[in-house]
Amino acid sequence: MNEVLIGLDIGTTNTKAVAVTLKGELAAEASRRTPVQALGPGSGVHDPQELWTAICGALQELTSSLPPKAKPLGLATASMGEAGVPLSDSGEALYPFIIWHDVRPQAQMESWESNFGARETYLRTGLPLNPMWSVMKLMWLAENEPEVFSAMRRWLCVEDFAIW
């Protein structure tokens, strides 16, 4: 059992890491609580530094529990919905991650529906309109946090942030 593949699942409740052998046998596992700050009914954020600490903690625990000769071959990352964070040119988080199920972009989704139509959007994307979409969160930032939106140079979803 020298070679392992690592999976990282940054979920709504927990951030989980697993290592499996090439035969599919579990070699090690670790978990950390995914930090979330509720802002009110249906809305919340993840502090980028706290989330990064949870990700690193799970991976450090996982790798330290692997056998000494274990050789990681790759890492696959997955996460919850479309939680996203705006970053500056230098990679600094300008605003916390807006959690995937945050309903604050409801008005932006309704505006989208008025301008483009729910059916037309579905026919083009294969997805029903939902305020969780990154584009809705970006529209919300533009309208509610214009200084953040104008300073933003990157928008990363959670799995992108973990890899970046």
Summary of the structure (lengths in Angstrom):
residues: 164
radius of gyration: 18.3
end to end distance: 28.9
largest distance: 58.7
contacts: 490
relative contact order: 0.18
helix: 36%
strand: 32%
